[in-house]
Amino acid sequence: KDLSKSVQSTKQSVSFITMCRNLYINKKIIYITMDERSLIPLFELGFWVPGVFADSVAGVSTIEDLLAAKKPEFKNNIQGYYETISSEENFVISGLEPSEKVNVMEKVFLNLEIESSSRDVIGTVVHLLHSPYINKLLLTSNLDIFSEDFVWIKITEEKTTLKPGK
C-alpha cells in the first residue's frame, strides 16, 4: 500500500467536503447520488471530516429515489426512464464514465423539475444523516469501520510528539 497516495486521497476528501461547505456558508447541503451504493463513498468522505460533514449536510438522496417519487410508473423500471431521456439505443448507465453519469444525473434532475417539487415529495426522498435509513445503509455496507476487525482510535497528541514504534 502506497501511504503517500493514502495521504493524498485523504487531503482530497477533506478538500472536497470543506469546499462544498464553503460554497454554501450558512446553508445545509443535500447530496444526491445515482443510487444507494453510491452513497457509501460519500459517507467515507464524511468520516475524514465528521464535524464539517455533519454540520453542513441536511440529508442525502438518490436519483433513483427522486425518480420513483416523481415518476412512480418507472419505480421498477429505472433503466426504462434512462432510455427515454437518452438519445442512445440500448442505453446502459453502468457502462458510463463517472463524468457521463454526472451528466445523466443532471439531466434527470432537471427533467424531473425537482427544484419545484412539493415539500412532501422532498420529505419522502431526502434522508437525514441520523436516521434508520442511513444506519441500515452503513451497517450493510462493506466499510471497514463497521467490521469487527477494525478499531477506530482518535489521537489527540500533536504529530510531532509521536515517536514511531512507541
C-alpha positions, 0 to 999 in steps of 0.5 A: 500500500502506497501511504503517500497516495493514502495521504493524498486521497485523504487531503482530497476528501477533506478538500472536497467536503470543506469546499462544498461547505464553503460554497454554501456558508450558512446553508445545509447541503443535500447530496444526491447520488445515482443510487444507494451504493453510491452513497457509501463513498460519500459517507467515507468522505464524511468520516475524514471530516465528521464535524464539517460533514455533519454540520453542513449536510441536511440529508442525502438522496438518490436519483433513483429515489427522486425518480420513483417519487416523481415518476412512480410508473418507472419505480421498477423500471429505472433503466426504462426512464434512462432510455427515454431521456437518452438519445442512445439505443440500448442505453446502459448507465453502468457502462458510463464514465463517472463524468457521463453519469454526472451528466445523466444525473443532471439531466434527470434532475432537471427533467424531473423539475425537482427544484419545484417539487412539493415539500412532501415529495422532498420529505419522502426522498431526502434522508437525514444523516441520523436516521434508520435509513442511513444506519441500515445503509452503513451497517450493510455496507462493506466499510471497514469501520463497521467490521469487527476487525477494525478499531477506530482510535482518535489521537489527540497528541500533536504529530510531532510528539509521536515517536514511531514504534512507541 
